[in-house]
Amino acid sequence: MYSNQTQSLNHLVHRVFSVWIFVLLVLMFGVCLSFLVVHNDAYAAGVDSWATPSAAGDNDIWNSVTFGNGVYVAVASSTVAGGNNAVMYSSDGITWATTSVSGDNDIWNSVTFGNGLFLAVGAGLGIDRVMYSDNGITWATTSAAGNNDLWNDVTYGNGVYVAVASSTVAGGNHAVMYSSDGVTWTTATAADDNDYWESVTFGNGRFVAVGRGGDRVMYSSNGIAWTAATPAGNDDTWMSVTYGNGRYVAVNRGR
């Protein structure tokens, strides 16, 4: 009797142990399979592995890219008269298609997305230096504010689109413009003596712009009234600024 009970217990332990071994093997196989799937994806979210898909069209001077509404959109200084290859879009960042741009500008420097709208600014001799789109494919142009034709960057925050420029007017009075809808624009006075603003960002309730020459940093809570700040170091060619993780970060073109 004792021997039969012992054999039954041993048999039960063996079956339970076998089941656990099977479950463990299945879990290990799943982990290995997941590892292979993730690491065989050349377009994974990791920043240490990059791939280079082909751009659309025949343009090779792409200046800016953004993402919104499920679409990547890039703008360029077109190599084709009329700017027909100055915009491309993609749903996955891999396969791209070009779209036509209306108006007379073919030098688009920056694009952003905010409040359901793609918004691009550029430079050129024509008056169509702002364009907007709700899907990244069909675009409409609108006139920039003031008499500046060198708009370098645009961002969105706090319900306002804000663009900065290398002003063609001494004193920088036309180096900033803002809009609540992306269509109608108004100029704002830049801070102090700089009229070469290269980049603008929004974060933590504040717009921050950087540039070259004179007062090279300025900030604003509403995109209209600006205050100058002193940059670090002695470089006077700050080219780009962004915000993330509680910090504004700017880079320069060292000399």
Secondary structure, DSSP 4 states (H G I P E B T S, - for coil): -HHHHHHHHHHHHHHHHHHHHHHHHHHHHHHHHHHHHHHT-TT-S-SS----PPPSTT---EEEEEEETTEEEEEEB-SSTTSTTSEEEESSSSS-EEE---SS--BEEEEEEETTEEEEEEB-SSS--EEEESSSSS-EEEPPSTT--BEEEEEEETTEEEEEEB-SSTTSTTSEEEESSSSS-EEEPPSTT--BEEEEEEETTEEEEEEBSSS-EEEESSSSS-EEEPPSSS--BEEEEEEETTEEEEEE---
